[in-house]
Amino acid sequence: MDLDPPTPSRIATGPPNGSPSPEAASTLLLPQLIGYQRAAQAMLFGEPFSAAEAQAAGFVNEVVPTATDLESLVAHRLSVLSTKPRAALLAIKRLLRDDTATSVNTRLALDSKILTELMSGAGQNDAYRNIVEAFAR
C-alpha cells in the first residue's frame, strides 16, 4: 500500500474548482473543530492549507513525514490501546461526545456513574479498583 503523500501535504475544503460549497455538514463541523475564523477562511476562500497549519488549527493531531512513519505510529497507538479495557475506551468515547452534562458538577456526576458501572463489570474490578485507590491517596 502506497501512502506517501505529495510533499508538502496540503488540505483543501470544497470542490477542486475552488467554488465555496456548504457540504457534508462542514458548516457545522468545521467551526466546532477549528473555530469560526479559521473555518470561514477555509470555506470562503477555498485555499488549501499545509499539514503544519492543519495541526496548529487542531484539524489533525499529528503530522508524520512518511508512510513508514505513519504505519509505525498507527502500530504503536494500536498496541497501546490493545492493553486498555475495551469497555473503558468505549465509555470515554461516549463521554467525550456527550453534550448533556455541560457543567463541571454534572460532568463529575456522569463520570462517577460511568466509572461505577465499569467497576461492576466482570473482570474489570481490579483495574478500576486500582484507579479509585490511586485517586484516594
N, C-alpha and C positions, 0 to 999 in steps of 0.2 A: 504494500500500500504506500503510495507516494503522497505524503502530507506536506512536503516542503512548499511553503508559501512564497510568492514572489517577494523580493526584498526591495524596498521596505514594505511591510504589510500595510494596507490601507483598508479602512472600513467605511462604507457609504450607506446612506439611507435613501430609500426611494428607488425609482426605476433608473436604469442606466442612462436615460436621456437627460437626467437632471431636473425633470419637472417635479415640483412638490407634489407629494402623494400621501394622503392620510390612509394608511393601510395597515391591516393586521393589528389593530388596536394600538398602533405606535403612538398615537396622540395621548393615550392614557399611560402606556407602559414606559415610554422613553423618559418623560418628565419625572416619573417616580424613580427611575433608575439613575438618571444623571442630572436631574434638576431642570427646571423650566428654561433657564437661559441657554444651557448647552443643547437641550432638546430643540428649542426654537432655532438656534443657529444651524444645527444639523439638518433639521427638516425643511426650513425655509430656503436655505442656500443650497442644500444638497451636496455640499462639499465633503469629500472623503476626509477622514482623519486618520492619523497614524496609530499604530498599535500602542505606542507610548502615550498618546493623547487619550486613547480609549481607556487605558489603565488609569491614568490620572483622573479621568472623569468617573471612574467606578463602573465603566461599561464592561470591562473584563477584569478578572482578578490578577492574572499574571501573564506576562509575555515571555515566551521562550523562543530562542533564536532558530532552532532547527526541529525537524520532525523527530529526530532521535531524542532530543531533549524533552520534547512533548511526550513521547512514549515512555521515557524514564519517569517523568513527573507523574503521569497517569498511573503507572505501575506502582510507584511509591504511595500515592494517595489511596489507591485501592487496597494496598497492603495494610495501611494504617486503618482504613475504615473496616476492613475484614476482621479486625481484632475487637471492634466495638459491638456492644449488644444491638442487634437489629431493631428491637422494639424501641430502644432509646433514640436511635438515629431517626426513625420514622416519627417519633413523638416530637423531637426537636424540629424537624422539618415542618410538621403541622403547626407547632407553636410559632415558628418564625413567620409563617404566613397568616397566622390568626390575627385579625384586626378587631376582635371584640373586646379584648382586655387592654384598654389603652392607657390606664394609669398604672403607676408602679404597684400600688396596693392590689389592684385587680389582677395584674400580671403575676405578682407573688403568689396570690391565692391559686391561680390557674396552674402555675408551675408546681406548686406544692401538691395540688390534686393529682397532676400527671405523675409526679415523682412517686407519690404514694401508690398509684396504680402500677407503676413499673416495679416497685419494690415487692408488690404482691404477686407478680408474675412468676411462674415456675422457672427455677434456675437462675433467677435474677437477684434473689435476696442478698447473697454475699457481695456482689458487685455494688449494689446500691446501698447496702449497709455500710460498706467502706466509705462511700461518698458522704452519707449522713454523718458518720463518725468523724470524718475529716473536717466537716463544717462545724461540728460541735466542739472541737478542740479549741 
